[in-house]
Amino acid sequence: MYLRILCLFFIIASCFGGSQSYNGLEFEDSPVNSSLDSASSPINRSLESGEVIPVNNYIIFNCENLARSAGFPELLTQVRQAIQLVLQDLQYGVASRHGYRAFFKSNAHLLFVQEVFQNITAGRDLQGRRPVIQCLNTAEQAPTKPSAYSMMCEPREGHELVRARGWQSQGLLALCPDFWMHPAFPNGTDDCPLIAGRRGFQRFAKDEDGSALTDTQFGILIRELVQMYNPLDEGPEEGSVNGANECLELSREQSIQNAGNWALYAASVKAGCTRFPPITRRGT
């Protein structure tokens, strides 16, 4: 049912049709394809032999090979538990103490936000298939084209280092080695961004971009899983923003389409943040 992804972009470039751009590079897209249904596909064979690890409905693949990633199934379980806190907070809508109003502006999309987080927690099928999370560890996973690995997971001048990347079209989330360099979760309220400015004109402090909350394995996973499960999210190439003040300034409709807003809100709930600047934009 699933194709073993030897290297994220190698498989994207070599096995499927279409194209997409990421970080200024053009790659062939990899939408769910009938070839994934092949009984002889590597992931199908791995499923039969027990080489993959199921977590709820998620398929965890290639994460047991290194000590740093071997604990990923437990991390994913903890992330799913943390999302339960988010779902509890969503019951309050704009009355939430943890930033729902700041990052989503109104209750207009409250039920939609709840549904997306519920789908992430359940690992709902995407395109009729169980979602796959694969750890990318070395270029040797793409022996015929190791450069494909470096295009995504290794530093390149002028391009942001990618920690993880999710594709809605084929239900795949790939984790780069840099993902494991980040703490698992925010460090409580110590990581909540500070507020600055006089009353009525407050914003997050200049150097407080929210990265202490979202540059965590939890924040990274939320951002990428939202890009997989939110049909309104157009992906990282469509003007997405991640900084706290940038997310704060988005309109209601822009906020619901921007994975950074979702990650900041979820991480604020997890950390217990309760202080947010007043919002200035509500509508479209």
Number of C-alpha atoms within 10 A of each C-alpha: 18 28 22 19 23 22 28 26 23 22 20 20 19 13 16 16 12 11 13 14 12 13 15 10 10 11 18 18 21 22 19 20 15 10 14 18 14 14 13 14 16 17 23 20 18 17 17 10 9 11 15 20 18 16 15 15 16 22 20 21 23 20 21 17 12 11 9 12 19 14 12 19 21 11 16 19 14 15 21 21 12 18 22 16 13 22 18 13 20 21 13 14 22 20 14 16 18 27 26 27 22 30 29 31 26 20 17 16 15 17 12 13 19 17 15 18 24 18 17 22 22 14 21 19 16 19 14 10 17 20 25 26 23 23 25 27 19 16 18 14 17 19 14 12 17 17 16 21 23 15 19 23 24 18 13 12 6 8 14 12 16 17 22 23 23 22 20 23 15 22 25 25 22 20 24 22 17 16 22 15 13 16 16 17 22 23 15 15 15 13 19 25 23 18 15 14 12 8 9 10 11 14 22 22 16 12 9 18 20 24 18 20 31 30 22 21 23 26 29 25 23 26 24 26 28 27 25 27 24 23 12 15 19 16 22 17 11 10 8 19 16 20 17 25 19 14 24 26 18 25 20 22 17 19 24 23 23 28 29 29 28 26 26 32 26 29 32 29 26 24 19 19 21 13 16 23 21 15 20 14 15 18 12 9
